[in-house]
Amino acid sequence: MPRFQVKGNVMEAKLQETLSAADADVILRQLPERIRVALIARAAEIDYPVEAVVEMAIASFLDSEALGFADCKPGRGQ
Protein backbone atom coordinates (compact mmCIF):
# COMPACT_ATOMS: atom_id res chain seq x y z
CA MET A 1 0.00 0.00 0.00
CA PRO A 2 1.50 3.35 -0.95
CA ARG A 3 2.42 5.80 1.77
CA PHE A 4 2.21 9.45 0.83
CA GLN A 5 4.72 12.15 1.67
CA VAL A 6 4.41 15.84 0.79
CA LYS A 7 7.51 17.40 -0.79
CA GLY A 8 6.94 21.05 -1.59
CA ASN A 9 3.68 21.18 -3.52
CA VAL A 10 3.97 17.59 -4.73
CA MET A 11 2.65 14.53 -2.94
CA GLU A 12 4.86 11.51 -3.62
CA ALA A 13 3.89 7.90 -3.02
CA LYS A 14 6.46 5.80 -1.16
CA LEU A 15 5.95 2.15 -2.04
CA GLN A 16 6.73 -0.56 0.46
CA GLU A 17 8.65 -3.61 -0.70
CA THR A 18 6.84 -5.91 1.72
CA LEU A 19 3.40 -6.13 3.28
CA SER A 20 3.21 -4.68 6.79
CA ALA A 21 1.62 -6.59 9.66
CA ALA A 22 -1.12 -3.94 9.88
CA ASP A 23 -1.91 -4.21 6.17
CA ALA A 24 -1.95 -8.03 6.36
CA ASP A 25 -4.41 -7.77 9.25
CA VAL A 26 -6.72 -5.60 7.13
CA ILE A 27 -6.58 -8.14 4.29
CA LEU A 28 -7.11 -11.11 6.62
CA ARG A 29 -10.21 -9.51 8.18
CA GLN A 30 -11.81 -9.25 4.72
CA LEU A 31 -11.24 -12.89 3.77
CA PRO A 32 -13.66 -15.76 4.37
CA GLU A 33 -12.96 -17.42 7.73
CA ARG A 34 -11.71 -20.71 6.24
CA ILE A 35 -9.10 -18.89 4.14
CA ARG A 36 -8.06 -16.63 7.04
CA VAL A 37 -7.68 -19.63 9.34
CA ALA A 38 -5.69 -21.55 6.71
CA LEU A 39 -3.26 -18.67 6.14
CA ILE A 40 -2.72 -18.16 9.87
CA ALA A 41 -2.24 -21.91 10.38
CA ARG A 42 0.27 -22.08 7.52
CA ALA A 43 2.22 -19.17 9.00
CA ALA A 44 2.43 -21.00 12.32
CA GLU A 45 3.35 -24.28 10.62
CA ILE A 46 6.32 -22.82 8.74
CA ASP A 47 7.18 -20.30 11.49
CA TYR A 48 6.84 -17.27 9.21
CA PRO A 49 5.11 -13.97 9.98
CA VAL A 50 1.52 -14.05 8.77
CA GLU A 51 2.16 -10.99 6.59
CA ALA A 52 4.85 -12.95 4.70
CA VAL A 53 2.43 -15.83 4.15
CA VAL A 54 -0.31 -13.49 2.87
CA GLU A 55 2.23 -11.87 0.55
CA MET A 56 3.44 -15.27 -0.72
CA ALA A 57 -0.14 -16.41 -1.36
CA ILE A 58 -0.88 -13.31 -3.44
CA ALA A 59 2.46 -13.40 -5.26
CA SER A 60 2.20 -17.09 -6.14
CA PHE A 61 -1.32 -16.51 -7.49
CA LEU A 62 -0.14 -13.65 -9.71
CA ASP A 63 3.23 -15.09 -10.78
CA SER A 64 3.85 -18.81 -11.12
CA GLU A 65 7.60 -18.20 -10.69
CA ALA A 66 7.26 -16.21 -7.45
CA LEU A 67 8.46 -17.55 -4.12
CA GLY A 68 5.73 -19.84 -2.86
CA PHE A 69 4.90 -22.20 -0.07
CA ALA A 70 6.78 -25.09 -1.68
CA ASP A 71 9.96 -23.02 -1.30
CA CYS A 72 9.46 -22.72 2.47
CA LYS A 73 10.79 -25.85 4.06
CA PRO A 74 11.14 -25.56 7.84
CA GLY A 75 14.37 -27.04 9.13
CA ARG A 76 16.22 -26.67 5.84
CA GLY A 77 19.76 -25.43 6.34
CA GLN A 78 19.99 -26.43 9.99
C-alpha positions in Angstrom: 0.0 0.0 0.0 1.5 3.4 -1.0 2.4 5.8 1.8 2.2 9.5 0.8 4.7 12.1 1.7 4.4 15.8 0.8 7.5 17.4 -0.8 6.9 21.1 -1.6 3.7 21.2 -3.5 4.0 17.6 -4.7 2.6 14.5 -2.9 4.9 11.5 -3.6 3.9 7.9 -3.0 6.5 5.8 -1.2 6.0 2.1 -2.0 6.7 -0.6 0.5 8.6 -3.6 -0.7 6.8 -5.9 1.7 3.4 -6.1 3.3 3.2 -4.7 6.8 1.6 -6.6 9.7 -1.1 -3.9 9.9 -1.9 -4.2 6.2 -1.9 -8.0 6.4 -4.4 -7.8 9.3 -6.7 -5.6 7.1 -6.6 -8.1 4.3 -7.1 -11.1 6.6 -10.2 -9.5 8.2 -11.8 -9.3 4.7 -11.2 -12.9 3.8 -13.7 -15.8 4.4 -13.0 -17.4 7.7 -11.7 -20.7 6.2 -9.1 -18.9 4.1 -8.1 -16.6 7.0 -7.7 -19.6 9.3 -5.7 -21.6 6.7 -3.3 -18.7 6.1 -2.7 -18.2 9.9 -2.2 -21.9 10.4 0.3 -22.1 7.5 2.2 -19.2 9.0 2.4 -21.0 12.3 3.4 -24.3 10.6 6.3 -22.8 8.7 7.2 -20.3 11.5 6.8 -17.3 9.2 5.1 -14.0 10.0 1.5 -14.1 8.8 2.2 -11.0 6.6 4.8 -13.0 4.7 2.4 -15.8 4.2 -0.3 -13.5 2.9 2.2 -11.9 0.6 3.4 -15.3 -0.7 -0.1 -16.4 -1.4 -0.9 -13.3 -3.4 2.5 -13.4 -5.3 2.2 -17.1 -6.1 -1.3 -16.5 -7.5 -0.1 -13.6 -9.7 3.2 -15.1 -10.8 3.9 -18.8 -11.1 7.6 -18.2 -10.7 7.3 -16.2 -7.5 8.5 -17.5 -4.1 5.7 -19.8 -2.9 4.9 -22.2 -0.1 6.8 -25.1 -1.7 10.0 -23.0 -1.3 9.5 -22.7 2.5 10.8 -25.8 4.1 11.1 -25.6 7.8 14.4 -27.0 9.1 16.2 -26.7 5.8 19.8 -25.4 6.3 20.0 -26.4 10.0 
